[in-house]
Amino acid sequence: MSFPIEAFLFVFLLITAVLIARLRDLFAAAMLTGIFTLFSAGLFTLMDAVDVAFTEAAVGAGISTVLMLSALSLSSRSERQRPARILPYIVVIMTGAMLVIGTLDMPRYGDPDAVIHTYLVPEYIEGAQSDFGLPNIVTVVLASYRGYDTMGETAVIFTAAVGVILLLAGGFPRKKEDDE
């Protein structure tokens, strides 16, 4: 019995997340966050969610890492040690438990009898050619059926790019007291 590559990537994601949480060096944590998003983009690709993988790679590994490094250039390199608090751990454990419980009634991964495969996908396949006249179903889904979602993702990427440009340029010019 072979071990699926998705499980390896998930283990790497867990290890990277634990390392990020344990690090006190913020530069190393920012770099590991970029690695984490690349692992998750690879996992999305293996799960046939290539559009999500591209967005994760562009926003997560690209723009977010540059934003974190830019913000880090304006602050201290290491985190100050504070006493441990229990409430954040309780919130994270409860949220994780609710997410796991919420997935228990989902269909198995790749189940051909899942609702999405019996209802929505045939409609998209049929409508790609008849409604839009495009042979590429992914283009139809991203540009037409999920047009607002794609526009929102584009707006997020644009906003992040403007934020990076402003951070690297030094922000807005300050008004001099003498000019008033």
FENZISUL-V782523 format. One record per helix or strand of 3 or more residues. SS is the DSSP state (h for helix, s for strand). FROM is the first residue (numbers start at 0). LEN is the number of residues. If there is no record, write none. Layout:
<<SS;FROM;LEN> <SS;FROM;LEN>>
//
This chain:
<<h;4;18> <h;25;21> <h;49;24> <h;86;17> <h;114;16> <h;136;9> <h;146;23> <h;176;3>>
//
